[in-house]
């Protein structure tokens, strides 16, 4: 496959602490100079969270898919109101910050949006049930997400014209629970039926294939991510936490890398304190590649490094430490020389 990024480069999952988009974008540009991403700052409140941000993209396609808040989260409002305008304003603020900090940047740029199954599991219909209860609603969400992705990619290309690639990360943390039938109904007395993996993959594939010129993949931070399903759906890369994964995920990642697909390996804890040694930060991904027998340069060309999940819950100091740690992991994997302090620590 065409190389998407440099060998073992560092990137972020998406969210950052705080509420200042420009400050967060400057940190990303400084710590992740080879693979920047659009920052997300959920501390700003409803509309800055992942579901609200994606709702704003949907409302830009069809006002009838606009969201409104409820005591439990979000529901489809049938119109694009004040909360969607607020969410769109947050998104524009984040994109403005990217544009300002990525001038003359020529590497890949990553944006994030929530996938159809996590949206369907998280957002209520007017009836109070999750959209997951209505297959027609899920299909409508998937189609609108595909259209929104195309528009979002065009906006990113305009803002960062020198980018080598526009990478879109589809966030599907709820997908395993959807597949396993672990989403509660409105009453809480039962659960929605498990979704057939073929159906799940087909709808997810509609989003992943919406813009053939974009690089699209899936991030899933849940236990037992369905790596095989994601690959079959057309994901060019899979992003997941590689700390403490089981044998089944090990095997699936081996098949992914041997097939020439790409991995964003979450290997640096998203919360913590103090200092972080390069050895500790790189341990999980080094162990994975050693177990698979895939620690050669060709494999590293398909691997990027990230925190295990978003950094919204991290302190500002740990966010910097984690991102710097990801960059250090890349140096360890590539066996770069002469770029490390005498103690091999970051902090």
C-alpha positions in Angstrom: 0.0 0.0 0.0 1.0 3.6 -0.4 2.8 4.9 2.7 0.4 7.1 4.7 3.0 8.6 7.0 6.6 8.3 8.0 7.8 5.2 10.0 6.5 5.2 13.6 5.5 8.9 13.6 3.5 10.2 16.5 0.0 11.6 16.4 -2.9 12.2 18.8 -6.3 10.5 19.1 -8.2 13.8 19.1 -9.3 15.4 22.4 -7.1 17.7 24.5 -7.6 19.3 27.9 -8.6 22.9 28.4 -10.8 25.2 26.4 -8.4 27.2 24.3 -8.3 25.8 20.7 -5.3 27.9 19.6 -3.2 26.9 22.6 -4.1 23.2 22.1 -3.3 23.4 18.4 0.1 25.0 19.1 0.9 22.1 21.5 0.0 19.6 18.8 2.0 21.4 16.2 5.0 21.5 18.5 4.9 18.0 19.9 3.6 16.2 16.8 5.4 18.0 13.9 5.0 15.1 11.4 1.3 14.2 11.9 -1.0 16.9 13.3 -4.7 16.5 14.0 -7.7 18.7 14.6 -8.0 19.3 18.3 -11.2 18.5 20.2 -11.9 20.3 23.6 -14.9 18.7 25.3 -14.2 20.8 28.4 -16.0 23.7 26.6 -19.3 21.8 27.2 -22.1 20.3 25.1 -21.3 20.7 21.4 -17.6 20.4 21.9 -17.9 16.7 22.8 -17.4 14.0 20.0 -21.1 13.3 19.5 -22.1 17.0 19.5 -19.4 17.9 17.0 -20.4 15.1 14.7 -24.0 16.2 15.1 -23.0 19.7 13.8 -21.6 18.0 10.7 -24.8 16.0 10.2 -26.9 19.2 10.6 -24.8 20.8 7.9 -25.9 18.1 5.5 -29.6 17.9 6.6 -31.0 20.3 9.2 -33.5 17.5 10.2 -30.5 15.6 11.6 -29.6 18.3 14.1 -29.3 17.4 17.7 -30.5 18.8 21.0 -29.4 18.0 24.5 -31.3 15.9 27.0 -30.6 15.1 30.6 -29.0 11.9 29.4 -27.1 13.2 26.4 -28.3 14.0 22.8 -31.4 13.3 20.7 -32.4 14.1 17.1 -34.3 17.4 17.2 -35.7 17.5 13.7 -34.1 20.9 13.2 -30.8 22.7 13.6 -31.1 24.9 16.6 -29.0 26.9 19.0 -27.0 23.9 20.3 -26.0 22.9 16.8 -24.9 26.5 16.0 -22.8 26.4 19.1 -21.3 23.0 18.1 -20.5 24.4 14.6 -18.9 27.4 16.1 -16.6 25.2 18.2 -15.7 23.2 15.1 -14.9 26.3 13.2 -12.7 27.6 16.1 -10.8 24.3 16.0 -10.3 24.4 12.3 -9.2 28.0 12.4 -6.6 27.0 15.0 -5.4 24.2 12.8 -5.1 26.6 9.8 -3.1 29.1 11.8 -0.7 26.6 13.3 -0.3 24.4 10.1 0.9 27.1 7.7 3.6 25.7 5.5 2.9 22.2 6.9 3.3 19.4 4.4 2.6 16.2 6.4 -0.7 14.3 6.9 -3.6 16.0 8.7 -6.1 14.0 10.7 -9.6 14.9 11.6 -12.1 12.8 13.7 -15.8 12.2 13.5 -18.1 9.6 15.2 -19.1 6.6 13.2 -22.7 5.5 12.4 -23.0 2.8 15.0 -21.7 4.8 17.9 -23.9 7.7 16.9 -26.9 5.4 16.7 -26.1 3.9 20.1 -25.6 7.3 21.7 -28.4 9.5 20.2 -32.1 9.2 21.0 -35.0 9.4 18.5 -38.0 11.6 19.5 -39.6 8.4 20.9 -36.8 8.2 23.5 -35.4 5.0 22.1 -31.8 5.1 20.6 -31.5 5.5 16.9 -30.1 2.0 17.0 -33.7 0.7 17.4 -34.5 1.8 13.8 -32.4 0.3 11.0 -33.7 3.0 8.6 -32.5 5.7 10.9 -29.1 4.1 11.2 -28.8 3.9 7.4 -29.8 7.6 7.1 -27.1 8.5 9.6 -24.5 6.6 7.7 -25.4 8.2 4.4 -25.4 11.7 5.9 -22.0 11.0 7.6 -20.6 10.1 4.2 -21.7 13.3 2.7 -20.5 15.3 5.7 -17.1 13.6 5.5 -16.7 14.7 1.9 -17.4 18.3 2.8 -15.2 18.2 5.9 -12.3 16.8 3.8 -12.7 19.6 1.3 -12.6 22.2 4.0 -9.4 20.7 5.4 -7.8 20.7 2.0 -8.6 24.4 1.6 -7.3 25.2 5.0 -4.1 23.2 4.8 -3.3 23.1 1.1 0.2 21.6 1.5 -1.0 18.6 3.5 0.4 15.3 2.0 -2.9 13.5 2.9 -6.2 14.2 4.7 -6.8 11.4 7.2 -10.2 10.9 8.7 -10.5 8.8 11.8 -14.0 7.4 12.3 -14.5 7.0 16.1 -16.5 3.8 16.9 -16.0 3.1 20.6 -19.6 1.8 20.8 -19.3 -0.7 18.0 -18.3 -3.8 20.1 -21.3 -3.2 22.4 -23.6 -2.8 19.4 -22.3 -6.1 18.0 -22.7 -7.9 21.3 -26.2 -6.5 22.1 -25.1 -4.6 25.2 -27.0 -1.3 24.6 -29.9 -0.8 27.0 -33.3 0.2 25.7 -35.0 3.3 27.0 -36.7 1.4 29.8 -33.5 -0.1 31.0 -35.3 -3.5 31.3 -33.9 -5.0 28.1 -31.3 -4.5 25.5 -31.3 -4.0 21.8 -30.6 -7.0 19.7 -27.0 -7.6 18.5 -26.4 -6.2 15.1 -25.2 -8.6 12.4 -21.5 -8.0 11.7 -22.1 -8.0 7.9 -24.7 -5.3 8.3 -22.5 -3.3 10.6 -19.6 -3.5 8.2 -21.7 -2.6 5.2 -23.0 0.6 6.7 -19.6 1.6 8.2 -18.1 1.0 4.8 -20.4 3.6 3.2 -18.8 6.2 5.4 -15.2 4.9 4.9 -15.6 4.9 1.1 -17.3 8.3 0.8 -14.3 10.2 -0.4 -11.8 8.0 -2.4 -9.1 10.7 -2.1 -9.2 10.7 1.7 -7.4 8.2 3.9 -10.1 6.8 6.2 -9.8 4.4 9.2 -11.4 3.6 12.5 -10.5 4.2 16.1 -12.0 1.9 18.7 -10.8 2.2 22.3 -13.2 -0.5 23.6 -12.1 -3.9 24.7 -12.0 -6.6 22.0 -12.2 -4.2 19.0 -13.5 -6.0 15.9 -10.3 -5.6 13.8 -11.4 -8.1 11.1 -14.7 -6.3 10.6 -13.0 -2.9 10.3 -10.6 -4.2 7.7 -13.4 -5.8 5.7 -15.4 -2.6 5.9 -12.5 -0.8 4.1 -10.6 0.8 6.9 -7.1 1.9 5.6 -5.9 1.9 9.2 -7.1 0.8 12.6 -6.4 2.8 15.7 -6.6 1.1 19.1 -5.0 0.7 22.5 -2.2 -2.0 22.3 -1.6 -2.1 26.1 -2.7 -5.4 27.6 -4.5 -6.7 24.5 -5.6 -10.3 24.3 -4.5 -13.1 21.9 -7.5 -12.6 19.6 -6.6 -9.0 19.0 -2.9 -9.9 18.7 -3.7 -12.3 15.9 -6.0 -9.8 14.1 -3.3 -7.1 14.2 -0.8 -9.5 12.8 -3.1 -10.3 9.9 -3.7 -6.5 9.4 0.0 -5.7 9.2 0.9 -8.7 7.1 -1.8 -7.6 4.6 -0.2 -4.2 4.3 -2.8 -2.2 6.2 -1.8 0.4 8.8 -2.0 0.7 12.6 -2.1 3.6 14.9 -0.9 2.0 18.1 -2.1 3.6 21.4 0.9 2.9 23.6 1.2 5.9 25.9 -1.3 6.2 28.8 -3.7 9.1 28.3 -3.6 10.1 31.9 -0.8 10.1 34.4 1.7 12.1 36.4 5.4 12.7 36.7 8.0 11.6 34.2 7.7 9.0 31.4 10.7 7.0 30.3 11.1 6.2 26.7 11.5 2.5 27.6 8.2 2.5 29.5 6.3 4.5 26.9 7.4 2.1 24.1 7.1 -1.2 25.9 3.6 -2.1 24.7 4.1 -1.5 21.0 7.7 -3.1 21.1 6.2 -6.1 22.8 3.4 -6.4 20.2 5.8 -6.2 17.2 8.2 -8.7 18.8 5.3 -11.1 19.5 4.2 -10.8 15.9 7.7 -11.0 14.5 7.0 -7.8 12.5 9.5 -5.3 13.8 11.2 -4.8 10.4 11.4 -1.4 8.6 8.6 -2.3 6.2 6.2 -2.8 9.1 7.2 0.3 10.9 6.3 2.3 7.7 2.7 1.3 8.4 2.7 2.0 12.1 2.0 5.3 13.9 2.1 5.9 17.6 -0.6 7.7 19.8 -1.8 7.9 23.3 -4.1 5.1 24.3 -7.2 7.4 24.0 -8.0 11.1 23.9 -6.4 13.4 26.4 -9.4 15.3 27.6 -9.0 13.9 31.1 -5.3 14.6 31.3 -3.7 17.5 33.1 -2.1 20.0 30.7 1.4 18.9 31.8 0.6 15.2 31.2 -0.9 16.0 27.8 2.5 17.5 26.7 4.3 14.6 28.4 2.1 12.0 26.6 2.5 13.6 23.1 6.3 14.0 23.6 6.3 10.4 24.8 4.7 9.3 21.6 7.4 11.1 19.6 10.0 9.4 21.7 8.4 6.0 21.1 8.9 6.5 17.4 12.6 7.2 17.9 12.9 4.0 20.0 11.2 1.9 17.3 13.3 3.4 14.5 16.4 3.1 16.7 17.2 6.8 16.0 20.5 7.9 17.6 21.6 11.1 19.2 18.2 12.5 19.9 17.6 11.4 23.5 18.6 12.9 26.9 21.1 11.0 29.1 18.4 9.4 31.2 16.1 8.6 28.3 13.2 10.3 30.1 10.6 12.8 29.0 8.7 15.2 31.2 
